[in-house]
Amino acid sequence: MNNRKQMIDDGMGYFFGFPRGCYTEVLDELTRTKVNSCRTSSIPLAGFWQPENLGKIKSLLGGLIPGFRPEASLKYFEFPTEAVFNGKKIGRPSMTDIMILDPGLQIAIEGKMTEYVCYKEKTIREWLEEPSRGVDVKSRLDVLKAWIRYIHEADCTGVANYGEFFRDCNDVAYQFLHRTASACNKAGMKKGDLPVLIYQLFFDAKDKEHIAKMEEFKADLRRWASLLKLCNMKFIILAVPVTNLAEVDAQYGSMRGELFELMRDETIYKFDFDGITVETVIDVKMPDSKKDR
């Protein structure tokens, strides 16, 4: 039995999911995720980050994120970051839409399309006050401490301590907090990995109301970054025009997760790359050694 156990443990390269690192594997796994409609943001996000677009993405972001190599980087969809406080995992993990890891870079990407049109983000105050569902207030406070600690340890906030955080940051969206924490977790300029947070906002290029809602959400994002006193990291907002939303509604309106299967062979969403706007909300000067990688 000991020999058998030794043989089983011989190989150290264990894998679970995405063993080959292929885009089609990502699409297969995404079919199992929650999809509310054909406008769920994970669909255009997966379409935008398909292999044939990586060159365009490098041209779009390479100047803002020196050393960014989207073709060579590791791109993890639905990447979990656990909240750990006093050595224990607490609460639910933060599921980053795409986490991109490259030498010297840790990039967390959050995609949005209909979310900012249909509802307001839940603030930290509202999250603390909602019905407990078996989670007491102390546990929630510990979860918040875990998230702000990740940002603080990366030296990416001017918020000095928990007291200042709970006094000044209650109006920050809870999701924005833990997405920022995910970008910062185990990273930071002093540790050699620049944290980057990207909010990628898809919008109907032909819908003025959609565009107006997006601009409101951008203002919220800037305000939350200001309240958290973010620094020593990059925070970027990408606004991506979608040119065929009406056609998608007409052709795929009744479809959900099966759209990911179609994306193996068909283009679902079309993007106006020339119309994309990029706003750097928080910037940091990169060392020359990083620029030359």
Secondary structure per residue as TSV (DSSP state, phi and psi in degrees):
chain	resnum	aa	ss	phi	psi
A	1	M	-	360.0	-40.5
A	2	N	H	-63.5	-39.7
A	3	N	H	-64.2	-41.1
A	4	R	H	-62.1	-44.5
A	5	K	H	-62.4	-42.2
A	6	Q	H	-61.7	-40.7
A	7	M	H	-65.5	-41.7
A	8	I	H	-61.9	-39.5
A	9	D	T	-85.6	-0.7
A	10	D	S	-59.4	-46.2
A	11	G	-	-78.4	125.3
A	12	M	-	-96.1	-5.9
A	13	G	-	-92.9	68.2
A	14	Y	-	-77.0	144.9
A	15	F	-	-135.7	147.1
A	16	F	-	-142.5	105.8
A	17	G	S	84.3	140.5
A	18	F	-	50.9	48.7
A	19	P	S	-63.9	-26.6
A	20	R	S	-100.4	-9.6
A	21	G	-	70.1	37.6
A	22	C	-	-99.8	149.0
A	23	Y	H	-61.1	-38.8
A	24	T	H	-64.2	-31.9
A	25	E	H	-64.6	-39.3
A	26	V	H	-61.5	-45.9
A	27	L	H	-60.1	-40.3
A	28	D	H	-61.3	-43.5
A	29	E	H	-70.3	-35.9
A	30	L	H	-65.8	-24.5
A	31	T	T	-61.9	-20.9
A	32	R	T	-92.5	-3.5
A	33	T	S	-87.2	167.9
A	34	K	-	-74.8	123.7
A	35	V	-	-129.8	116.2
A	36	N	-	-83.2	-30.7
A	37	S	S	-163.5	177.4
A	38	C	T	-68.5	-9.8
A	39	R	T	-98.8	5.7
A	40	T	-	-58.5	133.2
A	41	S	T	-63.4	-22.5
A	42	S	H	-64.4	-23.5
A	43	I	H	-73.2	-56.1
A	44	P	H	-63.7	-30.3
A	45	L	H	-63.6	-45.4
A	46	A	H	-64.4	-38.3
A	47	G	H	-66.6	-38.8
A	48	F	H	-65.2	-40.0
A	49	W	T	-92.0	20.9
A	50	Q	S	-69.4	158.2
A	51	P	G	-53.0	-39.0
A	52	E	G	-69.5	-13.8
A	53	N	G	-96.4	-5.5
A	54	L	H	-63.3	-34.0
A	55	G	H	-64.4	-42.2
A	56	K	H	-65.0	-39.4
A	57	I	H	-64.8	-38.9
A	58	K	H	-62.6	-41.8
A	59	S	H	-64.0	-34.4
A	60	L	H	-72.7	-42.0
A	61	L	H	-112.3	-14.0
A	62	G	T	-58.6	-36.4
A	63	G	T	-71.9	-26.2
A	64	L	T	-87.9	-28.9
A	65	I	S	-123.1	81.7
A	66	P	T	-55.0	134.9
A	67	G	T	88.3	-1.9
A	68	F	-	-70.6	126.0
A	69	R	-	-128.5	82.8
A	70	P	T	-60.7	-28.5
A	71	E	T	-69.3	-34.2
A	72	A	T	-100.1	-16.9
A	73	S	S	-71.8	161.7
A	74	L	E	-86.9	125.9
A	75	K	E	-118.8	105.0
A	76	Y	E	-103.0	117.6
A	77	F	E	-86.3	142.7
A	78	E	E	53.7	58.8
A	79	F	E	-88.7	122.2
A	80	P	E	-86.9	137.2
A	81	T	E	-122.0	118.8
A	82	E	E	-81.9	141.9
A	83	A	E	-83.7	119.8
A	84	V	E	-120.3	125.6
A	85	F	E	-136.1	129.7
A	86	N	T	53.5	38.9
A	87	G	T	78.8	4.6
A	88	K	E	-121.5	141.8
A	89	K	E	-72.8	130.9
A	90	I	E	-133.3	150.4
A	91	G	E	66.1	-166.2
A	92	R	E	-94.7	148.7
A	93	P	E	-69.0	154.7
A	94	S	E	-83.5	121.6
A	95	M	E	-100.0	98.6
A	96	T	E	-74.3	133.2
A	97	D	E	-56.0	-49.9
A	98	I	E	-140.7	127.6
A	99	M	E	-110.3	122.2
A	100	I	E	-109.6	124.0
A	101	L	E	-115.3	128.4
A	102	D	E	-143.2	150.7
A	103	P	T	-51.4	118.9
A	104	G	T	88.0	-1.3
A	105	L	E	-136.4	142.0
A	106	Q	E	-134.9	109.2
A	107	I	E	-116.5	117.3
A	108	A	E	-102.8	126.3
A	109	I	E	-116.2	127.4
A	110	E	E	-114.7	120.5
A	111	G	E	-96.7	141.7
A	112	K	E	-140.7	145.1
A	113	M	S	-141.5	-67.5
A	114	T	S	-89.5	-18.2
A	115	E	H	-58.6	-46.8
A	116	Y	H	-75.3	-13.4
A	117	V	H	-84.0	-38.2
A	118	C	H	-89.0	-27.2
A	119	Y	-	-156.8	163.7
A	120	K	-	-89.1	144.9
A	121	E	-	-65.8	141.2
A	122	K	-	-73.6	127.6
A	123	T	B	-80.2	167.1
A	124	I	H	-58.4	-42.4
A	125	R	H	-59.7	-46.1
A	126	E	H	-66.4	-37.7
A	127	W	H	-64.3	-39.3
A	128	L	H	-68.4	-32.4
A	129	E	H	-90.6	-10.7
A	130	E	S	-70.2	158.8
A	131	P	-	-50.4	141.5
A	132	S	-	-67.1	-36.0
A	133	R	T	50.3	43.8
A	134	G	T	86.1	-0.6
A	135	V	-	-113.3	116.7
A	136	D	-	-77.7	166.6
A	137	V	H	-62.4	-39.2
A	138	K	H	-59.7	-42.0
A	139	S	H	-62.9	-38.9
A	140	R	H	-66.8	-39.4
A	141	L	H	-62.7	-38.1
A	142	D	H	-66.5	-37.2
A	143	V	H	-61.2	-45.8
A	144	L	H	-61.3	-40.1
A	145	K	H	-63.1	-37.6
A	146	A	H	-62.8	-45.2
A	147	W	H	-65.2	-47.0
A	148	I	H	-68.8	-28.8
A	149	R	H	-65.2	-39.7
A	150	Y	H	-59.1	-42.6
A	151	I	H	-68.8	-40.1
A	152	H	H	-67.0	-42.7
A	153	E	H	-66.3	-25.7
A	154	A	T	-82.5	-0.8
A	155	D	T	61.6	39.0
A	156	C	-	-111.9	15.6
A	157	T	B	-143.8	146.2
A	158	G	-	-91.4	1.1
A	159	V	-	-69.8	120.1
A	160	A	-	-75.0	-36.2
A	161	N	S	-159.7	177.6
A	162	Y	H	-61.0	-38.2
A	163	G	H	-59.6	-46.4
A	164	E	H	-65.6	-39.0
A	165	F	H	-60.1	-50.1
A	166	F	H	-71.2	-21.0
A	167	R	H	-82.1	-39.8
A	168	D	H	-110.0	-10.9
A	169	C	-	-116.6	15.0
A	170	N	T	-66.2	-20.6
A	171	D	T	-92.3	3.6
A	172	V	S	-74.0	141.1
A	173	A	B	-63.8	134.6
A	174	Y	H	-60.0	-42.4
A	175	Q	H	-64.3	-38.6
A	176	F	H	-61.6	-38.1
A	177	L	H	-61.1	-51.3
A	178	H	H	-78.1	-21.0
A	179	R	H	-69.1	-40.8
A	180	T	H	-62.9	-42.8
A	181	A	H	-61.1	-37.0
A	182	S	H	-64.4	-40.2
A	183	A	H	-64.9	-31.8
A	184	C	H	-92.7	-19.3
A	185	N	T	-57.6	122.1
A	186	K	T	62.1	20.7
A	187	A	-	-123.4	-167.1
A	188	G	B	127.3	148.6
A	189	M	G	-57.5	-37.1
A	190	K	G	-68.3	-25.5
A	191	K	G	-91.6	-4.3
A	192	G	T	95.6	1.4
A	193	D	B	-124.6	115.5
A	194	L	E	-74.2	122.0
A	195	P	E	-76.0	134.6
A	196	V	E	-131.4	128.2
A	197	L	E	-113.4	125.3
A	198	I	E	-122.1	122.8
A	199	Y	E	-99.0	117.7
A	200	Q	E	-105.7	108.7
A	201	L	E	-104.6	112.5
A	202	F	E	-88.5	142.4
A	203	F	E	-147.9	155.4
A	204	D	E	-76.6	112.2
A	205	A	T	-63.8	-14.6
A	206	K	T	-107.8	7.1
A	207	D	-	-118.5	106.3
A	208	K	H	-64.0	-35.5
A	209	E	H	-66.2	-41.2
A	210	H	H	-61.1	-44.2
A	211	I	H	-64.0	-40.3
A	212	A	H	-64.2	-41.8
A	213	K	H	-63.6	-37.4
A	214	M	H	-63.8	-41.9
A	215	E	H	-64.0	-36.4
A	216	E	H	-62.5	-42.0
A	217	F	H	-67.5	-38.4
A	218	K	H	-57.9	-42.5
A	219	A	H	-61.9	-39.9
A	220	D	H	-62.0	-44.6
A	221	L	H	-59.6	-43.4
A	222	R	H	-63.1	-41.4
A	223	R	H	-65.4	-42.8
A	224	W	H	-64.8	-39.8
A	225	A	H	-62.7	-38.4
A	226	S	H	-66.4	-43.6
A	227	L	H	-63.0	-36.2
A	228	L	T	-81.2	-5.4
A	229	K	T	53.0	49.4
A	230	L	B	-66.7	143.0
A	231	C	-	-159.7	169.5
A	232	N	S	54.6	30.7
A	233	M	S	-152.8	174.4
A	234	K	E	-112.7	133.9
A	235	F	E	-126.2	119.3
A	236	I	E	-125.8	138.9
A	237	I	E	-111.5	121.3
A	238	L	E	-103.3	124.3
A	239	A	E	-108.0	114.0
A	240	V	E	-112.5	113.4
A	241	P	E	-72.2	131.3
A	242	V	E	-102.3	127.2
A	243	T	S	-97.4	-7.1
A	244	N	-	-132.7	35.5
A	245	L	H	-61.8	-40.8
A	246	A	H	-62.4	-40.7
A	247	E	H	-66.5	-38.3
A	248	V	H	-63.2	-44.6
A	249	D	H	-58.7	-43.8
A	250	A	H	-68.8	-39.9
A	251	Q	H	-89.1	-34.6
A	252	Y	H	-122.4	14.4
A	253	G	T	-55.9	-29.5
A	254	S	T	-92.9	-0.1
A	255	M	-	-96.2	154.9
A	256	R	-	-127.1	-116.9
A	257	G	T	-61.7	-24.1
A	258	E	H	-64.8	-14.2
A	259	L	H	-60.6	-31.6
A	260	F	H	-65.0	-33.6
A	261	E	H	-65.6	-41.8
A	262	L	H	-63.5	-29.1
A	263	M	T	-68.0	-10.4
A	264	R	T	-62.1	-34.8
A	265	D	T	-121.9	-18.9
A	266	E	-	-122.4	153.4
A	267	T	-	-92.8	118.5
A	268	I	-	-87.0	-60.9
A	269	Y	-	-102.4	141.7
A	270	K	-	-113.1	135.0
A	271	F	B	-116.2	142.8
A	272	D	-	-92.6	90.2
A	273	F	G	-61.7	-33.3
A	274	D	G	-69.7	-22.5
A	275	G	G	-95.1	1.3
A	276	I	-	-68.6	133.8
A	277	T	E	-109.1	143.1
A	278	V	E	-124.1	121.3
A	279	E	E	-118.0	123.1
A	280	T	E	-91.6	108.4
A	281	V	E	-82.1	-45.6
A	282	I	E	-124.4	129.5
A	283	D	-	-126.8	162.5
A	284	V	-	-147.0	141.6
A	285	K	-	-72.9	126.3
A	286	M	-	-84.4	137.0
A	287	P	-	-60.7	149.5
A	288	D	H	-56.8	-34.1
A	289	S	H	-63.1	-32.1
A	290	K	H	-75.1	-38.4
A	291	K	H	-63.8	-31.3
A	292	D	T	-91.5	4.4
A	293	R	-	-62.2	360.0
